Every structure is written in structure tokens, then in C-alpha cells.
């Protein structure tokens, strides 16, 4: 493990102030400008993905191609006014993010510039070339050490903690590449750039601050990767019961315009039992990101009762922002998510939408004059998508305590015209294990979440079934399979009804249709504006599904006893089942009483009409 850390985490050679000055004096010059793509010549010692400053406004850019003495640079800002002969200065470092106390509650752009601070200083529009650090340099945090002088520490060990928000404790970890004995550690109020500890290593004494920097394109290290098994409980019944995603898993949410991708992402961000939420708005419309920026600070965390923003990081890169910054935004988001994962937290990363990110790749690739792949996307589209989703996972973190953390990556896809055969959707489906296929037909019918239960799937079913058996009930998985069979059978019967009418069906088949309708309307459909229905615990999901299937079995028995299907379907219990999803979590015993009365028979049902 030590060899791996040394191999992949050794910091790049530090360049002295003198060297940086010499590099500035030897700055390259612009020879070509093509939208966000700038070609420069004469850069001193350029390297792939080095960060550069372009023109008199010092626009931020990144080297993405080297051909001889020419470097192609994607600029993360508007390039109007940049022309041949303008100066280009290399920083000698890759695009990196600042990691430390102050990330939570922050709103960043795609390259981790704090939008709230930029607004306060420059107004409502981002000024070109503006530079603001990702973490506040003036705010002081109370650092509480967990180790003492003389202790031996290694990468990932927790030196101490900072109470970043009332709900999240920020763990200050030994940086990767630093190992040795603590010779000094200071409790008290510190800024993120002040030394809080000094560690004696084989290379001499190294000061440690609360802030770390990490290149966004390089995955953060961990000790061991584990198989996901625990479901990420979202409170959305169709997700948790039928198509669950595990903590540390990956999911794809494709759907046409108006099908509710963003609404579903917002619901998961609010209700999922992840400890940290990182929401990346990648190329979305400005009004949608405005809703996020305005609503999230007002939302109440259902688990702590505190504002949801206290455990949330927002990254906003709207469609009117420079296209190149979209590509950086998802890497910025996943790096921040990995950092909180390394503390031992379970993180939900949501990218909305990866289609806009892929479009940015296509535009930059076209300006580089690369050979286009399918529908003009670059040939490496699938590789880039796979590399992004691969950074999700459940891991044993670095450090002696072997704490466990996870990053769950949920990306929405916006296929043109809802065509799921287009390259971005197909490349995504090859690497993710959960597919929530949204349909505008369901959304227009006011069925939310508008997930099609016939073409969606989850490859985490076997793993999460074991969790359900232990945490909820051993029969939960079997009930889910029975309900899915009824829904699939309904699709077959509806074809017959459309051809020859419902009169051609037997009573048993009509019962299947009615039960399937109950599953769709009384279980799968949720009202986000109803306090009791917006979130459903696994226990309530189990009881709701059990009572629907219990009525189905009871009705089959009555049919076999010779009763008329119309009389059975008129029983008052069906109305009570339809209202059951609005029963509060604190009153779930009402579901048990309803099921008990149903099992007592027809007379009890009629006598209890209207109760509850």
C-alpha cells in the first residue's frame, strides 16, 4: 500500500518563486483562437492538463493537447477580445480544487470559484478573469486535535476535527504523501492556510494545514474497494422497492424534456439517507439552477431538522456559462465527493446532466479537429464516462482506523427527443448498474416519479434483497417480484383490451388489471407536496405493498368461492388502501389494523367502512 501511495500521490515537483518568475518572463503567445479553444506557442515546459492564464485578463485555461511547441488550451471563460500575440502564462500545476472546512453550504462554479462571494464583489455576472479562492482565507475554525505530539501518523489518519456545520464534523486528515511522527500540533482557532501541525518525515519536517489541494482529474486514493450492499434509501417507493441503488453504486436517469429528471434529482438530494450531498448542475438551464439555488437553502433536512444546505455543496454551471467549464464541473464535483468519502461519510453525487457535459466534449473535440465518432461525439466519449462513474464506490479509506465511506453517483441524461439509442445514453448504460427510464407520457398524466417500471432495471437487487431481509422483512424481496409480475401481466392484458375490449377477459384477468392499477396509483405514484407521501420509509413501503397484495390474494380466494368480480371490487377496503399512502410514518399501526380487518372477511370490512 505504501508503494502505491508513493507512486500515485507523490506531489509534482514544486517550482520556486524564481522559476515561476522565469516562466512568466518566458511566457508563450497566442497563435490561434477558436471559441473556447486557444492555441499557444512557446510555453516553457508545458505538460498535459497544466493550468494556464491567457491574455491580459488572465483567463483560466487548461492544456488539453500538445503538438510540438504548440499547446491547445481549453479556456473556462469567454474568449472575446483574445487574439494572436496575447501572452499565455503556465502555472505549472494541473486544475485542482481546495479541500477543507468551508466547502459545505458553498455555491461554486465549475472551477470552484465561490459564486456568492463573486456576486457580493462584482455583481450578478461573473467578471472575466476574476480569481477567488475556493475556501475563505479569513474565516477561523476551531481545530480540536485527536492525536498528540510523538504519535506516528500515515496518510489518511485523522489529526483532528472541526465542527464545520451543526450537523457535519469535518475531519482533518494527514495529506497523501506525508508520513511520520507528530512533533507539533496546535489546538485553537485557525484559518485554512495556517499550520495546525508539523510532522517529521523521512524528507524532513513538513507543516500541515487544514486545507489540501487535489488535481480534479486524478481519483483520490483509498485502501480497499468493497462491493455495495446497503441501499441508498431515497424515500421514493418505485426507486427503493423496485429499482434500488446501493450506497457506492451508480445510476442513470435518462428521459426527454419535461419528464421530471431534475425533479427526481431534487427529491433524492432532499430525502436520501446520504450524509453529504454534492449537486452538480452541468449545463442546465439557468431557471432550473435558480430554483436549486433558491430552494435548497430553504429546505429542511428531514433527518436533522436543520437546513439541508448544512450538508450540501452546490456546483452551478448553467448553459449560458462558457462551454469548457462544463467539462471541469463534473470532475470538481466528484473530487469534493471523494474528499468527504475519505472522512468516512456516505456521499450522494448528482450530476444534472451528463448530456451537456458530453456536448462540451464534442464541441472541444471538433475545434481540435479530432476524428469524430458516432453523432459527432469524440471516440473517447465512452472512456471518459466510464472513468467518471468508476470514481464512485464503497471503500475502506486510508488511515489506521479503516473507516468506511462511499460515493453514490447519479447522473441524468437528456437524450434528444427522448431517443435512448443515442450515444451518451448507451455509453452510460454500459457502465452504470441502475437505469431509471423516465417517460414524458407518465409525466403528462401527472404520474410522478415518471419512471417506466417495464424498461427500468437495477443490478443491485440481489445485494439489497439481503439488506431488506435483515432490516425490514424476509418476504420483502418476494413481494417485490410478485408485484412486478402483476405489472408485466397488466401490459400484456392491455394489448388484448385495446383489440377486443375488457369483456373478453376472465374475472381473474380483470382482477390482475385492478391490482396493477392499485400498485401504480396507490404505491408507485407519489405526491411531493404532501408531507406524509413525499417520503416513505422502507418499513412503510413494505406495509403498503403487503396490504395491496393481501387484497389481491383475498380477492382471488373470493373469486374461487364463486363471488362476482364487481362485488369484490366495490368493497370499501379498496378506498382505504388508496388513502393508506397518506398515513403518517408515526401511525403505521393503522395499516396493520386495516390488513387485520381485511383478513377477517367481508362482514368485518363492511362494518368498518369509513374508519381511519
C-alpha positions in Angstrom: 0.0 0.0 0.0 2.9 2.4 0.8 4.4 1.8 -2.6 1.0 2.6 -4.3 0.7 5.8 -2.3 4.3 6.9 -3.3 3.7 6.0 -6.9 0.4 7.9 -7.4 0.5 10.6 -4.7 4.0 12.0 -4.9 3.4 15.7 -5.3 4.6 17.3 -8.6 8.0 19.0 -8.4 7.5 22.3 -6.6 8.6 25.3 -8.7 10.3 28.1 -6.8 9.3 31.7 -7.0 12.4 32.3 -9.1 11.3 29.6 -11.5 7.8 30.9 -11.7 9.1 34.4 -12.5 11.4 33.0 -15.2 8.4 31.1 -16.7 6.4 34.4 -16.7 9.2 36.1 -18.5 9.3 33.2 -21.0 5.5 33.2 -21.5 4.0 31.8 -24.6 1.9 33.7 -27.1 -1.5 33.0 -28.7 -1.4 32.0 -32.3 -5.0 30.9 -32.8 -8.4 31.5 -31.2 -11.4 29.3 -32.0 -14.1 29.9 -29.5 -13.1 28.4 -26.1 -10.1 26.8 -27.8 -6.8 28.8 -27.8 -3.6 27.6 -29.4 -0.4 29.0 -27.9 3.3 28.7 -28.9 6.4 29.0 -26.8 5.2 27.9 -23.4 8.1 26.8 -21.1 8.0 23.1 -20.2 4.2 22.6 -20.9 2.5 19.4 -19.6 -0.9 17.9 -20.3 -3.6 19.4 -18.1 -1.5 22.2 -16.8 -3.4 25.3 -15.8 -2.6 28.5 -17.7 -3.6 32.1 -17.7 -4.5 33.6 -21.1 -4.4 37.3 -22.2 -4.3 40.5 -20.3 -7.4 39.4 -18.3 -5.6 36.2 -17.1 -8.4 33.9 -18.3 -8.2 30.5 -16.7 -7.5 27.6 -19.2 -6.1 24.1 -19.3 -3.8 22.4 -21.7 -5.6 19.6 -23.5 -3.3 18.8 -26.4 0.4 19.2 -27.2 1.8 19.2 -30.8 5.4 20.1 -31.0 5.9 23.6 -29.5 2.1 24.3 -29.8 -0.3 23.8 -26.9 -4.1 23.6 -27.3 -5.8 25.2 -24.4 -9.5 25.0 -23.4 -10.4 28.3 -21.7 -13.0 28.2 -19.0 -14.2 31.7 -19.7 -15.4 33.8 -22.6 -12.5 34.4 -25.0 -13.9 37.6 -26.7 -11.0 40.1 -27.1 -8.3 37.4 -27.0 -6.2 37.5 -30.2 -2.8 36.3 -31.7 0.2 37.7 -29.8 -1.5 37.8 -26.4 0.5 36.4 -23.5 -0.1 32.9 -22.1 1.5 32.0 -18.7 1.6 28.5 -17.3 1.1 27.9 -13.6 2.9 24.6 -13.8 0.1 22.8 -11.9 -3.0 20.9 -13.0 -6.5 22.2 -12.4 -7.0 21.5 -8.7 -9.7 22.1 -6.0 -9.2 23.4 -2.5 -10.4 20.9 0.1 -11.0 21.8 3.7 -13.5 23.4 6.1 -15.9 25.8 4.3 -16.9 23.5 1.5 -20.4 22.8 2.9 -23.1 25.4 2.3 -20.9 26.8 -0.6 -22.1 27.5 -4.1 -19.3 27.2 -6.7 -19.0 27.4 -10.5 -17.4 24.6 -12.5 -13.8 25.5 -11.5 -14.6 26.1 -7.8 -15.0 29.9 -7.7 -17.5 30.9 -5.0 -20.4 32.4 -6.8 -21.8 34.1 -3.7 -18.6 35.9 -3.0 -18.2 36.9 -6.7 -21.7 38.3 -6.6 -21.0 40.4 -3.5 -17.8 41.8 -5.0 -18.7 42.2 -8.7 -22.5 41.9 -9.1 -24.8 39.3 -10.7 -22.5 38.4 -13.6 -19.1 36.7 -13.3 -16.4 39.1 -14.4 -13.8 37.6 -16.8 -10.5 36.7 -15.2 -11.9 37.0 -11.7 -9.9 35.0 -9.2 -11.5 34.0 -5.9 -10.2 31.2 -3.7 -12.5 28.2 -3.2 -12.1 28.4 0.6 -12.3 31.6 2.7 -8.8 32.6 3.8 -10.0 34.9 6.6 -12.6 32.7 8.5 -11.2 31.0 11.5 -12.2 27.4 12.5 -11.8 25.8 15.9 -9.4 22.8 15.5 -9.7 20.0 18.1 -6.7 17.6 17.9 -7.3 13.8 18.1 -3.6 12.9 18.2 -0.7 14.2 20.4 2.9 15.0 19.9 5.0 11.9 19.4 2.3 9.9 17.7 3.1 8.1 14.4 0.7 9.1 11.6 0.3 8.0 8.0 -1.8 9.2 5.0 -5.5 9.4 5.8 -5.1 9.4 9.6 -7.4 11.9 11.3 -5.3 14.6 13.0 -8.3 16.4 14.5 -11.8 17.7 13.8 -13.6 20.9 13.0 -17.3 21.4 13.6 -17.9 22.8 10.1 -21.7 22.9 10.5 -24.1 21.9 13.3 -24.7 18.5 11.5 -21.3 17.7 10.0 -17.9 17.3 11.7 -15.1 18.0 9.3 -12.2 15.6 9.8 -8.7 17.0 9.1 -6.7 14.2 7.6 -2.9 13.6 7.0 -2.3 14.5 3.4 -1.4 11.8 0.9 2.4 11.5 0.7 3.0 12.6 4.3 4.0 10.0 6.9 6.0 10.3 10.1 5.9 11.5 13.7 3.9 14.4 15.0 6.3 17.0 16.5 3.8 19.8 17.0 0.0 20.1 16.9 -1.9 23.2 17.8 -5.5 23.4 19.2 -7.4 26.6 18.7 -8.7 29.0 16.1 -7.0 28.8 12.8 -7.6 29.7 9.2 -7.4 27.1 6.5 -3.9 28.2 5.5 -2.3 28.3 8.9 -0.1 25.5 10.2 -2.0 23.2 12.6 0.7 20.5 12.9 4.2 19.7 12.0 5.1 16.1 11.0 8.7 14.8 11.0 9.1 12.7 7.8 12.0 11.0 6.1 12.3 14.2 4.0 12.4 16.5 7.0 9.7 18.4 8.9 6.5 19.1 7.0 3.9 21.6 8.1 0.2 20.6 7.7 -2.7 22.9 7.2 -6.4 22.3 7.3 -6.6 22.9 3.5 -5.4 20.4 0.9 -5.3 20.8 -2.9 -6.0 17.9 -5.2 -6.0 17.6 -9.0 -9.6 17.1 -10.2 -8.7 14.5 -12.9 -6.9 12.2 -10.5 -9.0 9.9 -8.3 -8.3 10.2 -4.6 -6.7 7.1 -3.1 -8.3 4.5 -0.8 -7.1 1.4 1.0 -9.7 -1.1 -0.4 -12.7 -1.1 -2.6 -15.8 -3.1 -1.4 -18.9 -4.4 -3.0 -22.0 -2.2 -2.4 -24.8 -3.9 -0.4 -26.8 -1.3 1.6 -29.4 0.6 -0.4 -29.4 4.3 -0.6 -32.9 5.0 0.8 -34.4 7.8 -1.2 -38.0 7.6 0.1 -39.2 7.2 -3.5 -41.2 4.0 -3.5 -40.5 3.0 -7.1 -36.8 3.5 -6.6 -36.3 1.8 -3.2 -38.6 -1.1 -3.7 -38.3 -1.9 -7.4 -35.1 -0.3 -8.7 -32.8 0.4 -5.7 -29.3 1.9 -6.0 -26.8 0.8 -3.4 -24.5 3.2 -1.4 -21.4 3.4 -3.5 -23.4 2.5 -6.7 -24.1 4.2 -10.0 -27.4 5.2 -11.5 -28.6 6.7 -14.8 -31.7 8.8 -15.2 -32.5 9.3 -18.9 -35.6 11.0 -20.1 -36.9 13.5 -22.6 -37.7 17.2 -21.9 -40.4 17.6 -19.3 -40.2 14.0 -17.9 -39.0 15.1 -14.4 -35.3 14.3 -14.3 -34.4 17.4 -12.3 -37.4 17.0 -10.0 -36.3 13.4 -9.3 -32.7 14.6 -8.6 -34.0 17.2 -6.2 -36.2 14.7 -4.4 -33.2 12.3 -4.0 -31.0 15.2 -2.8 -33.5 16.1 -0.1 -34.6 12.7 1.1 -31.7 10.3 0.5 -30.0 9.0 3.7 -26.6 10.1 2.5 -24.7 12.2 4.9 -23.3 14.6 2.3 -24.9 15.8 -0.9 -22.9 17.2 -3.8 -25.2 18.6 -6.6 -23.6 19.5 -9.9 -25.7 21.5 -12.3 -23.8 20.8 -15.5 -25.0 22.9 -18.5 -28.6 23.1 -17.2 -31.0 26.0 -18.0 -30.5 29.0 -15.8 -34.0 29.0 -14.4 -33.6 25.4 -13.2 -30.3 26.2 -11.4 -32.0 29.3 -10.0 -34.7 27.1 -8.5 -31.9 24.9 -6.9 -30.0 27.9 -5.5 -33.2 29.5 -4.1 -34.9 26.3 -2.8 -32.0 24.3 -1.3 -31.2 27.0 1.4 -34.9 27.0 2.4 -35.3 23.2 2.6 -35.3 21.4 5.9 -33.2 18.3 6.3 -35.7 15.5 7.3 -33.0 13.7 9.3 -31.7 16.5 11.5 -34.4 19.2 11.3 -31.6 21.7 10.3 -31.4 23.5 6.8 -30.4 21.0 4.1 -27.6 23.2 2.9 -25.6 22.4 6.1 -24.6 19.1 4.5 -24.7 20.2 0.8 -22.2 21.5 -1.8 -23.7 23.1 -4.9 -21.8 23.4 -8.2 -23.6 25.6 -10.7 -22.6 25.7 -14.4 -25.5 26.9 -16.4 -25.9 26.6 -20.2 -25.0 30.3 -20.7 -21.7 29.9 -19.0 -18.5 29.0 -21.0 -18.9 25.5 -22.5 -15.4 24.3 -21.5 -16.2 24.8 -17.8 -18.9 22.1 -18.1 -16.3 19.5 -18.6 -14.5 20.6 -15.4 -17.6 20.8 -13.3 -18.2 17.1 -13.0 -14.6 16.5 -12.1 -14.8 19.2 -9.5 -17.9 17.6 -8.0 -16.6 14.1 -7.9 -13.3 15.2 -6.3 -15.2 17.1 -3.5 -17.4 14.0 -3.0 -14.3 11.7 -2.7 -12.8 14.0 -0.1 -15.9 13.7 2.1 -15.9 9.9 1.4 -12.3 9.8 2.7 -13.5 11.2 6.0 -15.8 8.1 6.3 -19.1 9.7 5.1 -21.6 8.4 2.7 -21.9 10.9 -0.2 -24.6 11.3 -2.9 -23.2 12.9 -6.0 -25.8 14.1 -8.5 -24.8 15.3 -12.0 -27.6 17.0 -14.0 -27.0 16.5 -16.8 -24.1 14.4 -18.3 -25.5 15.1 -21.8 -24.5 18.7 -21.5 -21.1 17.6 -20.4 -20.8 15.3 -23.4 -21.8 18.1 -25.7 -19.0 20.2 -24.3 -16.6 17.3 -25.1 -18.0 17.2 -28.6 -17.5 20.9 -29.2 -14.0 21.0 -27.9 -13.1 17.8 -29.8 -14.5 19.4 -33.0 -12.4 22.5 -32.5 -9.3 20.3 -32.0 -10.2 18.7 -35.4 -10.2 15.2 -33.9 -11.8 12.3 -35.8 -15.5 12.3 -34.8 -17.2 9.2 -33.6 -21.0 8.4 -33.6 -23.1 11.5 -34.0 -20.0 13.7 -33.8 -19.1 12.8 -30.3 -15.4 12.1 -29.7 -14.3 8.5 -29.9 -13.2 8.6 -26.3 -16.7 9.5 -25.0 -17.3 6.0 -23.5 -13.9 6.1 -21.8 -14.5 9.5 -20.2 -17.9 8.4 -19.0 -16.6 5.2 -17.6 -13.7 7.0 -15.8 -16.2 9.4 -14.2 -18.6 6.7 -12.9 -15.7 4.5 -11.8 -14.8 7.0 -9.2 -18.0 6.1 -7.3 -17.8 3.2 -4.9 -17.8 1.9 -1.3 -14.3 1.9 0.1 -12.1 1.4 3.1 -10.5 4.7 3.5 -6.8 5.4 4.1 -5.9 5.5 7.7 -5.3 3.2 10.7 -9.0 3.2 11.7 -10.1 1.7 8.4 -13.2 3.8 8.3 -15.7 3.1 5.6 -17.1 5.7 3.1 -18.9 5.7 -0.2 -19.8 7.9 -3.2 -23.0 7.2 -5.0 -23.0 8.7 -8.5 -26.4 9.5 -10.0 -26.3 11.1 -13.5 -29.2 12.3 -15.5 -29.1 12.1 -19.3 -31.1 14.3 -21.7 -31.3 12.4 -25.0 -32.6 14.5 -27.9 -36.2 13.7 -28.5 -36.1 11.0 -25.8 -34.2 8.7 -28.1 -32.5 6.2 -25.7 -30.4 4.7 -28.5 -28.2 7.9 -28.8 -24.5 7.6 -27.9 -24.5 9.3 -24.5 -27.3 7.2 -23.1 -25.9 3.9 -24.5 -22.3 4.7 -23.3 -23.7 5.5 -19.8 -25.8 2.3 -19.6 -22.7 0.2 -20.3 -21.1 1.4 -17.1 -23.9 2.1 -14.6 -25.9 -0.6 -12.8 -29.2 1.2 -12.3 -31.5 2.5 -15.1 -34.4 4.7 -14.2 -36.1 5.3 -17.5 -38.4 8.4 -17.4 -41.3 8.8 -19.8 -43.0 12.1 -20.7 -46.2 10.1 -21.2 -46.3 9.4 -17.5 -45.3 12.9 -16.6 -48.1 14.4 -18.7 -50.5 12.0 -17.0 -49.3 13.5 -13.6 -47.7 10.2 -12.6 -44.6 11.1 -10.6 -41.9 9.9 -10.4 -42.4 9.3 -14.1 -40.2 6.1 -14.1 -41.3 3.4 -16.5 -41.5 0.3 -14.5 -41.3 -2.0 -17.5 -38.0 -0.9 -19.0 -36.1 0.2 -15.9 -33.8 -2.1 -14.0 -31.4 -2.4 -11.1 -28.4 -4.8 -10.9 -28.2 -4.3 -7.1 -31.4 -6.3 -6.4 -29.7 -9.4 -5.1 -27.4 -7.4 -2.8 -30.1 -5.1 -1.4 -32.5 -8.1 -1.0 -30.3 -9.4 1.7 -30.4 -6.0 3.4 -34.2 -5.9 3.2 -34.4 -9.4 4.8 -32.4 -8.3 7.8 -33.6 -4.7 8.2 -37.2 -4.9 7.2 -38.7 -8.3 6.5 -37.6 -11.5 4.8 -40.6 -11.5 2.4 -39.9 -8.0 1.0 -38.0 -9.3 -2.0 -40.6 -11.9 -2.9 -43.4 -9.4 -2.6 -41.5 -7.1 -5.0 -41.1 -9.9 -7.6 -44.8 -10.7 -7.3 -45.8 -7.1 -7.8 -43.5 -6.8 -10.8 -45.1 -9.9 -12.4 -48.5 -8.3 -12.0 -47.4 -5.1 -13.7 -45.9 -7.1 -16.5 -49.0 -9.2 -16.9 -51.1 -6.0 -17.0 -49.1 -4.8 -20.0 -49.9 -8.0 -21.9 -53.6 -7.8 -21.0 -53.9 -4.1 -22.0 -53.0 -5.2 -25.5 -55.9 -7.5 -25.6 -58.3 -4.9 -24.1 -57.2 -2.4 -26.8 -58.0 -5.0 -29.5 -61.2 -6.7 -28.3 -62.4 -4.9 -25.2 -62.3 -5.7 -21.5 -65.3 -8.1 -21.9 -63.0 -10.6 -23.4 -61.1 -11.0 -20.2 -61.8 -13.5 -17.5 -62.6 -12.4 -13.9 -59.1 -13.5 -12.8 -57.6 -11.3 -15.5 -59.8 -8.3 -14.6 -58.5 -8.7 -11.0 -54.9 -8.6 -12.3 -55.7 -5.3 -14.1 -57.3 -3.8 -10.9 -54.4 -4.9 -8.7 -51.9 -3.5 -11.2 -53.8 -0.2 -11.2 -53.7 -0.1 -7.4 -49.9 -0.8 -7.5 -49.4 2.1 -10.0 -51.7 4.6 -8.4 -51.6 3.7 -4.7 -47.9 2.7 -4.4 -45.7 3.9 -7.3 -47.3 7.4 -7.7 -46.2 9.9 -5.0 -47.2 13.4 -4.2 -44.1 15.6 -3.4 -46.3 18.3 -1.9 -47.9 16.0 0.7 -45.9 15.8 3.9 -46.8 12.2 4.5 -46.4 11.0 0.9 -43.3 12.8 -0.2 -41.0 10.4 1.7 -41.8 6.8 2.6 -39.6 4.7 4.8 -38.7 1.1 3.9 -41.0 -0.1 6.7 -43.9 1.8 5.3 -43.1 0.8 1.7 -43.2 -2.9 2.9 -46.6 -2.5 4.6 -48.2 -0.6 1.8 -47.2 -3.2 -0.8 -48.1 -6.0 1.6 -51.7 -4.8 2.0 -52.2 -4.3 -1.7 -51.0 -7.8 -2.4 -53.0 -9.1 0.6 -56.2 -7.7 -1.0 -55.2 -9.4 -4.3 -54.9 -12.8 -2.6 -58.1 -12.3 -0.7 -60.0 -11.3 -3.8 -58.7 -14.4 -5.6 -60.0 -16.6 -2.8 -63.4 -14.9 -3.1 -63.5 -15.4 -6.8 -62.7 -19.1 -6.3 -65.6 -19.2 -3.8 -68.0 -18.1 -6.6 -68.4 -14.3 -5.8 -68.8 -11.8 -8.6 -65.8 -9.7 -9.5 -67.8 -6.5 -9.5 -69.0 -7.1 -5.9 -65.5 -7.8 -4.8 -64.0 -4.6 -6.3 -66.8 -2.5 -4.7 -65.6 -3.4 -1.2 -64.9 -0.2 0.9 -61.4 -1.5 1.8 -60.1 -0.5 -1.7 -60.8 3.1 -0.9 -58.9 2.8 2.4 -56.0 1.1 0.6 -55.9 4.1 -1.9 -55.7 6.5 1.1 -53.1 4.4 3.0 -50.1 6.1 1.5 -51.1 9.4 3.2 -50.9 7.8 6.6 -48.0 9.5 8.6 -44.9 7.4 9.5 -45.8 7.7 13.2 -49.2 5.9 12.7 -48.2 2.8 10.7 -50.2 0.6 13.1 -53.3 1.8 11.2 -52.0 -0.2 8.2 -51.8 -3.3 10.4 -55.4 -2.8 11.7 -56.6 -2.3 8.1 -54.9 -5.6 7.0 -56.3 -7.4 10.0 -59.8 -6.3 9.3 -59.5 -7.4 5.6 -58.4 -10.9 6.7 -61.4 -11.2 9.0 -63.7 -11.3 6.0 -66.5 -9.5 4.2 -68.7 -8.7 7.3 -65.8 -7.0 9.1 -65.0 -5.0 6.1 -68.5 -3.7 5.7 -68.8 -2.9 9.4 -65.6 -0.9 9.4 -66.4 1.2 6.4 -65.1 4.8 6.9 -62.9 4.0 9.9 -59.3 5.5 9.7 
